[in-house]
Amino acid sequence: MRAIRVMVDQVLLELSPTFATLYSQVGRPSIPPEQLLRALLVQVLYTVRSERQLMEQLDYNLLFRWFVGWSMDEPVWDPTTFTKNRERLLTGDIAQAFFARVLAQARERNLLSTEHFTVDATLLEAWAGLKSFRRKDAPDQQPPDDPGNPTVNFHGERRRNDTHASTTGPTPGCSGKGRRGKPNCVTRAMC
């Protein structure tokens, strides 16, 4: 983050005359465009999925606060205000120029990689579906207390393909053994 902040500072210094034209002389002050761009860069680098989550991270993550240029006690932006200001900034050419220059500097310093990282969605489905395993011979049960994260007690119960099945996976099953010899129940799509 230190190396990236040095690059960002240099780009913001180059673009400072353009930023000066973005500040309004009337009304209440808006989010400084420099801080907004820094926050957007944090969101991209750390794959923060939403503006609301970004604001939560900025509220307690000191590294993010430092990168954006905030003190420890500076109040966090309202997510709606952040989103509106972000949209205004992204419609102009300044954001594109900022990101293009930061990317060019990173390329010059060999900070970019050609490696590609992906997550197999079947892994996520399997992890999410662990609590969906039910005994094949069990009668239909009442709906779970929380459909998104039901309470399940498998304590002392052996789960195997011939006795259990997933209610969510297309080809459910138990695969391999985990710690202490207990089966890892996952969908077969993972195998």
PyMOL commands that place a pseudoatom at each C-alpha (Angstrom):
pseudoatom trace, name=CA, resn=MET, resi=1, chain=A, elem=C, hetatm=0, pos=[0.000, 0.000, 0.000]
pseudoatom trace, name=CA, resn=ARG, resi=2, chain=A, elem=C, hetatm=0, pos=[2.917, 2.352, 0.643]
pseudoatom trace, name=CA, resn=ALA, resi=3, chain=A, elem=C, hetatm=0, pos=[4.237, 1.895, -2.896]
pseudoatom trace, name=CA, resn=ILE, resi=4, chain=A, elem=C, hetatm=0, pos=[0.781, 2.389, -4.354]
pseudoatom trace, name=CA, resn=ARG, resi=5, chain=A, elem=C, hetatm=0, pos=[0.178, 5.472, -2.227]
pseudoatom trace, name=CA, resn=VAL, resi=6, chain=A, elem=C, hetatm=0, pos=[3.396, 7.048, -3.548]
pseudoatom trace, name=CA, resn=MET, resi=7, chain=A, elem=C, hetatm=0, pos=[2.153, 6.476, -7.103]
pseudoatom trace, name=CA, resn=VAL, resi=8, chain=A, elem=C, hetatm=0, pos=[-1.308, 7.823, -6.247]
pseudoatom trace, name=CA, resn=ASP, resi=9, chain=A, elem=C, hetatm=0, pos=[0.165, 10.938, -4.618]
pseudoatom trace, name=CA, resn=GLN, resi=10, chain=A, elem=C, hetatm=0, pos=[2.217, 11.633, -7.727]
pseudoatom trace, name=CA, resn=VAL, resi=11, chain=A, elem=C, hetatm=0, pos=[-0.785, 11.213, -10.052]
pseudoatom trace, name=CA, resn=LEU, resi=12, chain=A, elem=C, hetatm=0, pos=[-2.993, 13.399, -7.842]
pseudoatom trace, name=CA, resn=LEU, resi=13, chain=A, elem=C, hetatm=0, pos=[-0.312, 16.099, -7.836]
pseudoatom trace, name=CA, resn=GLU, resi=14, chain=A, elem=C, hetatm=0, pos=[-0.232, 16.033, -11.655]
pseudoatom trace, name=CA, resn=LEU, resi=15, chain=A, elem=C, hetatm=0, pos=[-4.033, 16.260, -11.792]
pseudoatom trace, name=CA, resn=SER, resi=16, chain=A, elem=C, hetatm=0, pos=[-4.404, 18.887, -9.047]
pseudoatom trace, name=CA, resn=PRO, resi=17, chain=A, elem=C, hetatm=0, pos=[-5.174, 21.779, -11.459]
pseudoatom trace, name=CA, resn=THR, resi=18, chain=A, elem=C, hetatm=0, pos=[-8.094, 19.758, -12.818]
pseudoatom trace, name=CA, resn=PHE, resi=19, chain=A, elem=C, hetatm=0, pos=[-9.298, 18.912, -9.308]
pseudoatom trace, name=CA, resn=ALA, resi=20, chain=A, elem=C, hetatm=0, pos=[-9.312, 22.602, -8.391]
pseudoatom trace, name=CA, resn=THR, resi=21, chain=A, elem=C, hetatm=0, pos=[-12.019, 23.184, -10.999]
pseudoatom trace, name=CA, resn=LEU, resi=22, chain=A, elem=C, hetatm=0, pos=[-14.223, 20.465, -9.432]
pseudoatom trace, name=CA, resn=TYR, resi=23, chain=A, elem=C, hetatm=0, pos=[-14.572, 22.231, -6.074]
pseudoatom trace, name=CA, resn=SER, resi=24, chain=A, elem=C, hetatm=0, pos=[-17.641, 24.403, -5.749]
pseudoatom trace, name=CA, resn=GLN, resi=25, chain=A, elem=C, hetatm=0, pos=[-17.348, 27.817, -4.153]
pseudoatom trace, name=CA, resn=VAL, resi=26, chain=A, elem=C, hetatm=0, pos=[-20.964, 27.741, -2.876]
pseudoatom trace, name=CA, resn=GLY, resi=27, chain=A, elem=C, hetatm=0, pos=[-22.974, 25.313, -0.787]
pseudoatom trace, name=CA, resn=ARG, resi=28, chain=A, elem=C, hetatm=0, pos=[-21.737, 22.782, 1.693]
pseudoatom trace, name=CA, resn=PRO, resi=29, chain=A, elem=C, hetatm=0, pos=[-18.504, 20.966, 0.906]
pseudoatom trace, name=CA, resn=SER, resi=30, chain=A, elem=C, hetatm=0, pos=[-18.776, 17.656, -0.906]
pseudoatom trace, name=CA, resn=ILE, resi=31, chain=A, elem=C, hetatm=0, pos=[-16.468, 14.670, -0.733]
pseudoatom trace, name=CA, resn=PRO, resi=32, chain=A, elem=C, hetatm=0, pos=[-13.029, 15.738, -1.965]
pseudoatom trace, name=CA, resn=PRO, resi=33, chain=A, elem=C, hetatm=0, pos=[-12.485, 14.051, -5.355]
pseudoatom trace, name=CA, resn=GLU, resi=34, chain=A, elem=C, hetatm=0, pos=[-8.947, 13.048, -4.361]
pseudoatom trace, name=CA, resn=GLN, resi=35, chain=A, elem=C, hetatm=0, pos=[-10.241, 11.110, -1.352]
pseudoatom trace, name=CA, resn=LEU, resi=36, chain=A, elem=C, hetatm=0, pos=[-13.055, 9.630, -3.392]
pseudoatom trace, name=CA, resn=LEU, resi=37, chain=A, elem=C, hetatm=0, pos=[-10.593, 8.275, -5.968]
pseudoatom trace, name=CA, resn=ARG, resi=38, chain=A, elem=C, hetatm=0, pos=[-8.375, 6.879, -3.212]
pseudoatom trace, name=CA, resn=ALA, resi=39, chain=A, elem=C, hetatm=0, pos=[-11.389, 5.124, -1.674]
pseudoatom trace, name=CA, resn=LEU, resi=40, chain=A, elem=C, hetatm=0, pos=[-12.382, 3.693, -5.069]
pseudoatom trace, name=CA, resn=LEU, resi=41, chain=A, elem=C, hetatm=0, pos=[-8.855, 2.367, -5.495]
pseudoatom trace, name=CA, resn=VAL, resi=42, chain=A, elem=C, hetatm=0, pos=[-9.051, 0.682, -2.085]
pseudoatom trace, name=CA, resn=GLN, resi=43, chain=A, elem=C, hetatm=0, pos=[-12.374, -0.839, -3.096]
pseudoatom trace, name=CA, resn=VAL, resi=44, chain=A, elem=C, hetatm=0, pos=[-10.834, -2.284, -6.259]
pseudoatom trace, name=CA, resn=LEU, resi=45, chain=A, elem=C, hetatm=0, pos=[-7.590, -3.491, -4.677]
pseudoatom trace, name=CA, resn=TYR, resi=46, chain=A, elem=C, hetatm=0, pos=[-9.303, -5.237, -1.772]
pseudoatom trace, name=CA, resn=THR, resi=47, chain=A, elem=C, hetatm=0, pos=[-12.390, -6.352, -3.738]
pseudoatom trace, name=CA, resn=VAL, resi=48, chain=A, elem=C, hetatm=0, pos=[-14.849, -4.698, -1.389]
pseudoatom trace, name=CA, resn=ARG, resi=49, chain=A, elem=C, hetatm=0, pos=[-18.201, -5.633, -2.927]
pseudoatom trace, name=CA, resn=SER, resi=50, chain=A, elem=C, hetatm=0, pos=[-20.337, -2.589, -2.136]
pseudoatom trace, name=CA, resn=GLU, resi=51, chain=A, elem=C, hetatm=0, pos=[-20.169, 1.034, -1.098]
pseudoatom trace, name=CA, resn=ARG, resi=52, chain=A, elem=C, hetatm=0, pos=[-21.835, 0.167, 2.200]
pseudoatom trace, name=CA, resn=GLN, resi=53, chain=A, elem=C, hetatm=0, pos=[-19.137, -2.410, 2.973]
pseudoatom trace, name=CA, resn=LEU, resi=54, chain=A, elem=C, hetatm=0, pos=[-16.476, 0.063, 1.907]
pseudoatom trace, name=CA, resn=MET, resi=55, chain=A, elem=C, hetatm=0, pos=[-17.828, 2.613, 4.379]
pseudoatom trace, name=CA, resn=GLU, resi=56, chain=A, elem=C, hetatm=0, pos=[-17.803, -0.045, 7.125]
pseudoatom trace, name=CA, resn=GLN, resi=57, chain=A, elem=C, hetatm=0, pos=[-14.185, -0.878, 6.291]
pseudoatom trace, name=CA, resn=LEU, resi=58, chain=A, elem=C, hetatm=0, pos=[-13.241, 2.800, 6.269]
pseudoatom trace, name=CA, resn=ASP, resi=59, chain=A, elem=C, hetatm=0, pos=[-14.887, 3.168, 9.668]
pseudoatom trace, name=CA, resn=TYR, resi=60, chain=A, elem=C, hetatm=0, pos=[-12.517, 0.765, 11.438]
pseudoatom trace, name=CA, resn=ASN, resi=61, chain=A, elem=C, hetatm=0, pos=[-9.639, -0.185, 9.124]
pseudoatom trace, name=CA, resn=LEU, resi=62, chain=A, elem=C, hetatm=0, pos=[-6.723, 2.130, 9.903]
pseudoatom trace, name=CA, resn=LEU, resi=63, chain=A, elem=C, hetatm=0, pos=[-4.821, 1.112, 6.761]
pseudoatom trace, name=CA, resn=PHE, resi=64, chain=A, elem=C, hetatm=0, pos=[-7.743, 2.195, 4.580]
pseudoatom trace, name=CA, resn=ARG, resi=65, chain=A, elem=C, hetatm=0, pos=[-8.160, 5.439, 6.543]
pseudoatom trace, name=CA, resn=TRP, resi=66, chain=A, elem=C, hetatm=0, pos=[-4.468, 6.222, 6.084]
pseudoatom trace, name=CA, resn=PHE, resi=67, chain=A, elem=C, hetatm=0, pos=[-4.614, 5.475, 2.367]
pseudoatom trace, name=CA, resn=VAL, resi=68, chain=A, elem=C, hetatm=0, pos=[-7.649, 7.722, 1.834]
pseudoatom trace, name=CA, resn=GLY, resi=69, chain=A, elem=C, hetatm=0, pos=[-6.025, 10.496, 3.889]
pseudoatom trace, name=CA, resn=TRP, resi=70, chain=A, elem=C, hetatm=0, pos=[-8.225, 10.495, 6.975]
pseudoatom trace, name=CA, resn=SER, resi=71, chain=A, elem=C, hetatm=0, pos=[-7.390, 10.913, 10.617]
pseudoatom trace, name=CA, resn=MET, resi=72, chain=A, elem=C, hetatm=0, pos=[-8.513, 8.274, 13.111]
pseudoatom trace, name=CA, resn=ASP, resi=73, chain=A, elem=C, hetatm=0, pos=[-11.542, 10.244, 14.259]
pseudoatom trace, name=CA, resn=GLU, resi=74, chain=A, elem=C, hetatm=0, pos=[-12.774, 11.626, 10.943]
pseudoatom trace, name=CA, resn=PRO, resi=75, chain=A, elem=C, hetatm=0, pos=[-16.411, 10.638, 10.307]
pseudoatom trace, name=CA, resn=VAL, resi=76, chain=A, elem=C, hetatm=0, pos=[-17.181, 8.162, 7.553]
pseudoatom trace, name=CA, resn=TRP, resi=77, chain=A, elem=C, hetatm=0, pos=[-19.205, 9.243, 4.534]
pseudoatom trace, name=CA, resn=ASP, resi=78, chain=A, elem=C, hetatm=0, pos=[-22.799, 8.158, 4.194]
pseudoatom trace, name=CA, resn=PRO, resi=79, chain=A, elem=C, hetatm=0, pos=[-22.916, 5.352, 1.577]
pseudoatom trace, name=CA, resn=THR, resi=80, chain=A, elem=C, hetatm=0, pos=[-25.605, 7.134, -0.457]
pseudoatom trace, name=CA, resn=THR, resi=81, chain=A, elem=C, hetatm=0, pos=[-23.595, 10.366, -0.529]
pseudoatom trace, name=CA, resn=PHE, resi=82, chain=A, elem=C, hetatm=0, pos=[-20.498, 8.407, -1.527]
pseudoatom trace, name=CA, resn=THR, resi=83, chain=A, elem=C, hetatm=0, pos=[-22.391, 6.671, -4.350]
pseudoatom trace, name=CA, resn=LYS, resi=84, chain=A, elem=C, hetatm=0, pos=[-23.800, 9.920, -5.741]
pseudoatom trace, name=CA, resn=ASN, resi=85, chain=A, elem=C, hetatm=0, pos=[-20.393, 11.621, -5.670]
pseudoatom trace, name=CA, resn=ARG, resi=86, chain=A, elem=C, hetatm=0, pos=[-18.744, 8.539, -7.196]
pseudoatom trace, name=CA, resn=GLU, resi=87, chain=A, elem=C, hetatm=0, pos=[-21.228, 8.539, -10.081]
pseudoatom trace, name=CA, resn=ARG, resi=88, chain=A, elem=C, hetatm=0, pos=[-20.622, 12.241, -10.747]
pseudoatom trace, name=CA, resn=LEU, resi=89, chain=A, elem=C, hetatm=0, pos=[-16.871, 11.748, -10.725]
pseudoatom trace, name=CA, resn=LEU, resi=90, chain=A, elem=C, hetatm=0, pos=[-16.938, 8.655, -12.948]
pseudoatom trace, name=CA, resn=THR, resi=91, chain=A, elem=C, hetatm=0, pos=[-19.001, 10.430, -15.609]
pseudoatom trace, name=CA, resn=GLY, resi=92, chain=A, elem=C, hetatm=0, pos=[-16.188, 12.947, -16.061]
pseudoatom trace, name=CA, resn=ASP, resi=93, chain=A, elem=C, hetatm=0, pos=[-12.797, 12.306, -17.646]
pseudoatom trace, name=CA, resn=ILE, resi=94, chain=A, elem=C, hetatm=0, pos=[-10.847, 12.866, -14.433]
pseudoatom trace, name=CA, resn=ALA, resi=95, chain=A, elem=C, hetatm=0, pos=[-11.453, 9.398, -12.979]
pseudoatom trace, name=CA, resn=GLN, resi=96, chain=A, elem=C, hetatm=0, pos=[-10.416, 7.681, -16.189]
pseudoatom trace, name=CA, resn=ALA, resi=97, chain=A, elem=C, hetatm=0, pos=[-7.261, 9.800, -16.364]
pseudoatom trace, name=CA, resn=PHE, resi=98, chain=A, elem=C, hetatm=0, pos=[-6.463, 9.001, -12.724]
pseudoatom trace, name=CA, resn=PHE, resi=99, chain=A, elem=C, hetatm=0, pos=[-6.837, 5.235, -13.086]
pseudoatom trace, name=CA, resn=ALA, resi=100, chain=A, elem=C, hetatm=0, pos=[-4.987, 5.183, -16.426]
pseudoatom trace, name=CA, resn=ARG, resi=101, chain=A, elem=C, hetatm=0, pos=[-2.000, 7.023, -14.928]
pseudoatom trace, name=CA, resn=VAL, resi=102, chain=A, elem=C, hetatm=0, pos=[-1.884, 4.850, -11.802]
pseudoatom trace, name=CA, resn=LEU, resi=103, chain=A, elem=C, hetatm=0, pos=[-2.029, 1.741, -13.996]
pseudoatom trace, name=CA, resn=ALA, resi=104, chain=A, elem=C, hetatm=0, pos=[0.734, 3.094, -16.259]
pseudoatom trace, name=CA, resn=GLN, resi=105, chain=A, elem=C, hetatm=0, pos=[2.990, 3.743, -13.254]
pseudoatom trace, name=CA, resn=ALA, resi=106, chain=A, elem=C, hetatm=0, pos=[2.317, 0.259, -11.883]
pseudoatom trace, name=CA, resn=ARG, resi=107, chain=A, elem=C, hetatm=0, pos=[3.170, -1.219, -15.280]
pseudoatom trace, name=CA, resn=GLU, resi=108, chain=A, elem=C, hetatm=0, pos=[6.424, 0.790, -15.467]
pseudoatom trace, name=CA, resn=ARG, resi=109, chain=A, elem=C, hetatm=0, pos=[7.472, -0.494, -12.028]
pseudoatom trace, name=CA, resn=ASN, resi=110, chain=A, elem=C, hetatm=0, pos=[6.585, -4.118, -12.871]
pseudoatom trace, name=CA, resn=LEU, resi=111, chain=A, elem=C, hetatm=0, pos=[3.945, -4.251, -10.144]
pseudoatom trace, name=CA, resn=LEU, resi=112, chain=A, elem=C, hetatm=0, pos=[1.378, -5.955, -12.363]
pseudoatom trace, name=CA, resn=SER, resi=113, chain=A, elem=C, hetatm=0, pos=[1.009, -9.680, -12.775]
pseudoatom trace, name=CA, resn=THR, resi=114, chain=A, elem=C, hetatm=0, pos=[-0.395, -11.815, -15.548]
pseudoatom trace, name=CA, resn=GLU, resi=115, chain=A, elem=C, hetatm=0, pos=[-1.532, -14.442, -13.058]
pseudoatom trace, name=CA, resn=HIS, resi=116, chain=A, elem=C, hetatm=0, pos=[-5.231, -15.115, -13.011]
pseudoatom trace, name=CA, resn=PHE, resi=117, chain=A, elem=C, hetatm=0, pos=[-7.171, -16.142, -9.933]
pseudoatom trace, name=CA, resn=THR, resi=118, chain=A, elem=C, hetatm=0, pos=[-10.693, -17.481, -10.034]
pseudoatom trace, name=CA, resn=VAL, resi=119, chain=A, elem=C, hetatm=0, pos=[-13.016, -19.120, -7.571]
pseudoatom trace, name=CA, resn=ASP, resi=120, chain=A, elem=C, hetatm=0, pos=[-14.999, -22.156, -8.620]
pseudoatom trace, name=CA, resn=ALA, resi=121, chain=A, elem=C, hetatm=0, pos=[-18.654, -21.428, -7.887]
pseudoatom trace, name=CA, resn=THR, resi=122, chain=A, elem=C, hetatm=0, pos=[-19.238, -25.101, -7.104]
pseudoatom trace, name=CA, resn=LEU, resi=123, chain=A, elem=C, hetatm=0, pos=[-16.952, -24.708, -4.092]
pseudoatom trace, name=CA, resn=LEU, resi=124, chain=A, elem=C, hetatm=0, pos=[-19.078, -21.856, -2.826]
pseudoatom trace, name=CA, resn=GLU, resi=125, chain=A, elem=C, hetatm=0, pos=[-22.252, -23.840, -3.431]
pseudoatom trace, name=CA, resn=ALA, resi=126, chain=A, elem=C, hetatm=0, pos=[-20.807, -26.807, -1.581]
pseudoatom trace, name=CA, resn=TRP, resi=127, chain=A, elem=C, hetatm=0, pos=[-19.759, -24.718, 1.397]
pseudoatom trace, name=CA, resn=ALA, resi=128, chain=A, elem=C, hetatm=0, pos=[-23.154, -23.075, 1.454]
pseudoatom trace, name=CA, resn=GLY, resi=129, chain=A, elem=C, hetatm=0, pos=[-24.885, -26.451, 1.122]
pseudoatom trace, name=CA, resn=LEU, resi=130, chain=A, elem=C, hetatm=0, pos=[-23.208, -28.269, 4.019]
pseudoatom trace, name=CA, resn=LYS, resi=131, chain=A, elem=C, hetatm=0, pos=[-26.206, -27.634, 6.245]
pseudoatom trace, name=CA, resn=SER, resi=132, chain=A, elem=C, hetatm=0, pos=[-28.614, -28.845, 3.564]
pseudoatom trace, name=CA, resn=PHE, resi=133, chain=A, elem=C, hetatm=0, pos=[-27.735, -32.545, 4.084]
pseudoatom trace, name=CA, resn=ARG, resi=134, chain=A, elem=C, hetatm=0, pos=[-30.657, -34.612, 5.311]
pseudoatom trace, name=CA, resn=ARG, resi=135, chain=A, elem=C, hetatm=0, pos=[-31.190, -38.299, 5.967]
pseudoatom trace, name=CA, resn=LYS, resi=136, chain=A, elem=C, hetatm=0, pos=[-32.681, -39.986, 2.913]
pseudoatom trace, name=CA, resn=ASP, resi=137, chain=A, elem=C, hetatm=0, pos=[-35.113, -42.001, 5.053]
pseudoatom trace, name=CA, resn=ALA, resi=138, chain=A, elem=C, hetatm=0, pos=[-36.212, -39.016, 7.187]
pseudoatom trace, name=CA, resn=PRO, resi=139, chain=A, elem=C, hetatm=0, pos=[-39.727, -37.646, 6.705]
pseudoatom trace, name=CA, resn=ASP, resi=140, chain=A, elem=C, hetatm=0, pos=[-40.158, -34.131, 5.341]
pseudoatom trace, name=CA, resn=GLN, resi=141, chain=A, elem=C, hetatm=0, pos=[-39.204, -31.649, 8.033]
pseudoatom trace, name=CA, resn=GLN, resi=142, chain=A, elem=C, hetatm=0, pos=[-40.570, -28.281, 8.994]
pseudoatom trace, name=CA, resn=PRO, resi=143, chain=A, elem=C, hetatm=0, pos=[-38.962, -25.293, 7.226]
pseudoatom trace, name=CA, resn=PRO, resi=144, chain=A, elem=C, hetatm=0, pos=[-35.690, -24.252, 8.901]
pseudoatom trace, name=CA, resn=ASP, resi=145, chain=A, elem=C, hetatm=0, pos=[-35.644, -21.466, 11.485]
pseudoatom trace, name=CA, resn=ASP, resi=146, chain=A, elem=C, hetatm=0, pos=[-33.412, -19.416, 9.175]
pseudoatom trace, name=CA, resn=PRO, resi=147, chain=A, elem=C, hetatm=0, pos=[-33.472, -20.568, 5.528]
pseudoatom trace, name=CA, resn=GLY, resi=148, chain=A, elem=C, hetatm=0, pos=[-30.199, -18.758, 4.769]
pseudoatom trace, name=CA, resn=ASN, resi=149, chain=A, elem=C, hetatm=0, pos=[-28.324, -20.330, 7.679]
pseudoatom trace, name=CA, resn=PRO, resi=150, chain=A, elem=C, hetatm=0, pos=[-30.374, -23.102, 9.307]
pseudoatom trace, name=CA, resn=THR, resi=151, chain=A, elem=C, hetatm=0, pos=[-29.463, -24.617, 12.646]
pseudoatom trace, name=CA, resn=VAL, resi=152, chain=A, elem=C, hetatm=0, pos=[-28.315, -28.215, 12.076]
pseudoatom trace, name=CA, resn=ASN, resi=153, chain=A, elem=C, hetatm=0, pos=[-26.974, -30.648, 14.644]
pseudoatom trace, name=CA, resn=PHE, resi=154, chain=A, elem=C, hetatm=0, pos=[-24.993, -33.504, 13.112]
pseudoatom trace, name=CA, resn=HIS, resi=155, chain=A, elem=C, hetatm=0, pos=[-23.297, -34.330, 16.419]
pseudoatom trace, name=CA, resn=GLY, resi=156, chain=A, elem=C, hetatm=0, pos=[-22.574, -38.061, 16.638]
pseudoatom trace, name=CA, resn=GLU, resi=157, chain=A, elem=C, hetatm=0, pos=[-24.285, -38.767, 13.302]
pseudoatom trace, name=CA, resn=ARG, resi=158, chain=A, elem=C, hetatm=0, pos=[-22.356, -40.419, 10.485]
pseudoatom trace, name=CA, resn=ARG, resi=159, chain=A, elem=C, hetatm=0, pos=[-23.103, -38.889, 7.085]
pseudoatom trace, name=CA, resn=ARG, resi=160, chain=A, elem=C, hetatm=0, pos=[-22.541, -41.092, 4.035]
pseudoatom trace, name=CA, resn=ASN, resi=161, chain=A, elem=C, hetatm=0, pos=[-23.759, -41.124, 0.440]
pseudoatom trace, name=CA, resn=ASP, resi=162, chain=A, elem=C, hetatm=0, pos=[-26.000, -44.101, 1.048]
pseudoatom trace, name=CA, resn=THR, resi=163, chain=A, elem=C, hetatm=0, pos=[-27.743, -42.504, 4.072]
pseudoatom trace, name=CA, resn=HIS, resi=164, chain=A, elem=C, hetatm=0, pos=[-27.669, -38.738, 3.391]
pseudoatom trace, name=CA, resn=ALA, resi=165, chain=A, elem=C, hetatm=0, pos=[-28.341, -36.411, 0.471]
pseudoatom trace, name=CA, resn=SER, resi=166, chain=A, elem=C, hetatm=0, pos=[-28.128, -32.674, -0.102]
pseudoatom trace, name=CA, resn=THR, resi=167, chain=A, elem=C, hetatm=0, pos=[-31.324, -30.782, -0.762]
pseudoatom trace, name=CA, resn=THR, resi=168, chain=A, elem=C, hetatm=0, pos=[-29.464, -28.097, -2.735]
pseudoatom trace, name=CA, resn=GLY, resi=169, chain=A, elem=C, hetatm=0, pos=[-26.743, -29.781, -4.807]
pseudoatom trace, name=CA, resn=PRO, resi=170, chain=A, elem=C, hetatm=0, pos=[-27.477, -31.289, -8.238]
pseudoatom trace, name=CA, resn=THR, resi=171, chain=A, elem=C, hetatm=0, pos=[-25.346, -34.366, -7.552]
pseudoatom trace, name=CA, resn=PRO, resi=172, chain=A, elem=C, hetatm=0, pos=[-24.917, -34.428, -3.806]
pseudoatom trace, name=CA, resn=GLY, resi=173, chain=A, elem=C, hetatm=0, pos=[-22.646, -36.702, -1.876]
pseudoatom trace, name=CA, resn=CYS, resi=174, chain=A, elem=C, hetatm=0, pos=[-19.966, -37.168, 0.726]
pseudoatom trace, name=CA, resn=SER, resi=175, chain=A, elem=C, hetatm=0, pos=[-16.390, -36.952, -0.468]
pseudoatom trace, name=CA, resn=GLY, resi=176, chain=A, elem=C, hetatm=0, pos=[-13.291, -38.100, 1.357]
pseudoatom trace, name=CA, resn=LYS, resi=177, chain=A, elem=C, hetatm=0, pos=[-12.469, -37.877, 5.013]
pseudoatom trace, name=CA, resn=GLY, resi=178, chain=A, elem=C, hetatm=0, pos=[-11.603, -34.776, 6.953]
pseudoatom trace, name=CA, resn=ARG, resi=179, chain=A, elem=C, hetatm=0, pos=[-9.979, -34.291, 10.327]
pseudoatom trace, name=CA, resn=ARG, resi=180, chain=A, elem=C, hetatm=0, pos=[-10.338, -37.174, 12.732]
pseudoatom trace, name=CA, resn=GLY, resi=181, chain=A, elem=C, hetatm=0, pos=[-11.636, -39.460, 9.980]
pseudoatom trace, name=CA, resn=LYS, resi=182, chain=A, elem=C, hetatm=0, pos=[-15.031, -37.765, 9.617]
pseudoatom trace, name=CA, resn=PRO, resi=183, chain=A, elem=C, hetatm=0, pos=[-16.463, -37.495, 6.077]
pseudoatom trace, name=CA, resn=ASN, resi=184, chain=A, elem=C, hetatm=0, pos=[-16.438, -34.200, 4.227]
pseudoatom trace, name=CA, resn=CYS, resi=185, chain=A, elem=C, hetatm=0, pos=[-19.916, -33.884, 2.783]
pseudoatom trace, name=CA, resn=VAL, resi=186, chain=A, elem=C, hetatm=0, pos=[-19.895, -31.825, -0.374]
pseudoatom trace, name=CA, resn=THR, resi=187, chain=A, elem=C, hetatm=0, pos=[-21.537, -31.863, -3.747]
pseudoatom trace, name=CA, resn=ARG, resi=188, chain=A, elem=C, hetatm=0, pos=[-19.834, -34.115, -6.257]
pseudoatom trace, name=CA, resn=ALA, resi=189, chain=A, elem=C, hetatm=0, pos=[-19.359, -31.136, -8.556]
pseudoatom trace, name=CA, resn=MET, resi=190, chain=A, elem=C, hetatm=0, pos=[-16.347, -30.283, -6.371]
pseudoatom trace, name=CA, resn=CYS, resi=191, chain=A, elem=C, hetatm=0, pos=[-14.568, -33.583, -7.071]
for i in range(1, 191): cmd.bond("trace and resi %d" % i, "trace and resi %d" % (i + 1))
show_as sticks, trace
zoom trace
